[in-house]
């Protein structure tokens, strides 16, 4: 069963993601307490824990899902297939907007003498998650199921 493995928010731009057990999500605002709350379009970002683990295996790095900057970490979900589809997590309805492709910021943040920013971006291309519109308000908690409508 697809579910939420962890939830990560950052209260300010450039601040590290903090894990939490639940988050309030509001139509028109997004994830309350997150740096992107109130930005348009109102979205949440998802990443599959399996993709982070595969990235670590391929690169030899040891990053966490929080290091990717995504909000909702799934287990067992084929996120790329959710573009254009409606789905629920906990009390909240989402609609897959687009793949959440990696950016230079992610590459430069994770780069080190062993791996370049360009390679990090390449390794995460088409594997860095999903950006989804927030279609209803409610609470999402760790352990909540992800269900396609």
N, C-alpha and C positions, 0 to 999 in steps of 0.2 A: 504494500500500500504506500502511495506517495504521501509524504508528510513533511512538516516543517521541523528541521533539525536544530536550527538556531536562528536567532533574530539579532541583527546588528544595526545600531544607529550611531550617528555621530552628531553631537549637538551643534558643531560649528564646522565650516569648511576648513580643511587641512587638519582637523583633529582626528585622532584615531577612532575607529569604530569601537563601540562598547556593546558587549552582548547583554541581552535582557531576555527574560522569560516570556514577556508579552508586550504588545504594542497596541495602542489605540490608533485606529486609522479612520480618517474623516474625509468624506467627499468634499472636494474643493480645497483641501489642505494636504492630504497624504498622511504620512507617518508622523504623528505628533512627537515632537522632541528631536526630529531628525533635521539635519542641515538643509534638506531639500523641501521641507514642509512649506507649502504655499507657492512653490514654483509651478509654472505652467509649462507643459501639461502636467496635471497631477498624476504621478505614477509611483509605483514601487518597483524596486529591482530585485530579481531573484537570481540565484546561482545554485547549481547542483553540487552537493558535497562531493559526488563522484568525480566531477570535472576538476575540482581542486586537488583531489587525491591523485588523479591521473597526471595533472600538471606536475605535481611533486615527483611522481615516479619518472616522468620524462626528463625533468630538468635537474633532479637531485636537490632542489630547494625544499625547504619545509615552511610553507606558508599556511595560514589558516584562511577559512572563508572570509573572516572579517578583514583580512588584508586586501581582499579584492574590492572592497568598498560597496558591495551589494548588501541589500537589507535582509532579504528572507532566503535562508539556506534550506534547500530541499534535499530529500533523500528519496530516490525511486521515481522521480518525475522526469519525463522527456520534455524539458522546457522548450526546446526549439520547435516542437510540434504545437505549442500553445499560441503562436502568433496568429492573431485573428480569432481566437477562441475565447469564450467566457468560461471562467472557472471560479470556484470558491475555495477559500482557506479560512477555516473557523467561521466567523460571522460575516466575513467580507467577500464581496464579489469583485473580481478583476476581469479585465479583458486584455489578452496579450497584444501588445502594441508592436514591438520589434525586438530583434535580438539585441542584447545589451553588449555590443562589441567592445573590446578593450581599447583603451586610449593611451596616448603617450604618457599621460599622468600616471596611470597604473604601471606602465613599463618602467618609467623612471623611478617610481617609488620602490619597485621590487628589484631593480637592477643591482648587480654587485660585480666584483671583478670576475666572477665565474660565468655570468650570464648577462647579456646586453638587454637593454630596454626593447630593442627591435625584436629580439628572439622571444621575449616575454609576450609581447603583443602578438607575434605570430603563433605562439603556442596556445594562446587563449582565443584566437580568432574563431568565430562560430561556436565557441565553447564557454563563453564568459557570462552566459545567462540570458535573462529575459527582462525587458522593461514592460510593465503592464499598467494600464489605466486603472485607477481606483473607481469602481462603479457603485459601491455602497460603503456605509460606515459600520464600524464595529471593532471588535478585539480579535487579534491573531495571537495565538500562544504556541510555544514550542510543543510539538506533538500533534498539532491540528492536521487533519487530513487535507490534501489537495484533491479536489474533485472537479472534473470537467462537467459543465452543465449540458 
